């Protein structure tokens, strides 16, 4: 579980089961290196389930979700 700020900061693209296409979120307070290491350690059955907490909101990112760094290309 990580405390952070949502809706600002590093843009992340999420894809995977339960997501229709892709969604973009922004997260401040979690270093880019965290996401790089998470992506390197996602081989089944390994991986990290991540819970982002901000101002009473919780965003869960299961280990089956692919996280790419960078804004959505239009």
C-alpha positions in Angstrom: 0.0 0.0 0.0 1.5 3.3 -1.1 0.5 6.8 -0.1 0.5 9.1 -3.1 -1.3 11.9 -5.0 -3.6 10.9 -7.8 -4.6 13.0 -10.8 -1.1 14.6 -11.1 2.4 13.5 -11.6 3.8 10.6 -13.6 1.5 9.4 -16.4 0.9 5.7 -16.4 -1.0 3.6 -18.9 -2.8 0.6 -17.5 -3.9 -2.4 -19.6 -5.0 -5.9 -18.8 -7.9 -8.0 -17.5 -11.0 -5.9 -16.5 -9.8 -2.8 -18.4 -11.6 -2.0 -21.7 -8.6 -1.0 -23.9 -6.4 1.2 -21.8 -6.7 3.9 -19.1 -4.3 6.6 -18.2 -3.8 7.7 -14.6 -1.3 10.1 -13.0 0.5 9.4 -9.8 2.8 11.7 -7.8 4.8 10.5 -4.8 5.8 7.1 -6.3 9.2 7.2 -8.1 9.4 6.1 -11.7 12.0 3.4 -10.6 9.2 1.7 -8.5 7.2 1.1 -11.7 10.3 -0.1 -13.6 11.1 -2.7 -10.9 7.5 -3.8 -10.7 7.4 -4.4 -14.4 10.5 -6.5 -14.3 9.1 -8.8 -11.6 5.7 -9.7 -13.0 6.4 -13.2 -14.4 3.7 -15.6 -13.3 3.1 -16.5 -10.5 5.2 -13.6 -9.2 4.2 -9.9 -9.2 3.1 -7.1 -7.0 -0.5 -6.1 -6.3 -0.3 -2.3 -5.7 -2.8 -0.3 -3.7 -2.5 3.5 -4.2 -4.1 5.6 -1.4 -4.9 9.3 -1.6 -7.4 11.5 0.3 -9.7 8.6 1.2 -9.5 7.0 -2.3 -8.0 3.6 -3.0 -6.9 2.5 -6.5 -5.9 -1.2 -6.7 -3.6 -2.3 -9.5 -3.4 -6.1 -9.6 -0.3 -8.0 -10.7 -2.1 -9.0 -13.9 -2.3 -5.3 -15.0 0.4 -4.1 -17.3 1.7 -0.6 -16.3 3.5 1.5 -19.0 5.2 4.8 -18.2 4.3 7.7 -20.3 1.2 9.6 -21.6 -1.2 8.0 -24.0 -0.2 8.6 -27.7 -3.1 10.2 -29.5 
